[in-house]
Amino acid sequence: MEPLGTVASLIDTFKRFNVWPDGSGAMGFGDALGSATLYGPGFILELPYASSGAPSPDRAEITQALVHCNDDDYAWPVLSRICKANRWKMMDPDTGRTFG
């Protein structure tokens, strides 16, 4: 897969859409080892990166993200705008359907 960017560049991209890390953890983007966690309107976004043998997490190349929707009415318009602005697609892993 083609990389989406680094953790640092993706945080910069997402902040235009009111999506931010919570500031916890040593790097400021969560306590989960090997994953940066960001919060947006109605969803949580996880950016997995290799936790061992990789460059520092803020420079790790990200090839996919996992989105957990808490409130579809708020989340989908924002997720759609993110995909359109960056020419990305989302895929539902349960059905295989793509969006964006």
Secondary structure, 3 states (H helix, E strand, C coil): CCCCEEHHHHHHHHHHHCCEECCCCCCCCCCCCCEEEEEECCEEEEEECCCCCCCCHHHCEECCCEEEECCHHHHHHHHHHHHHHHCCCEECCCCCCEEC
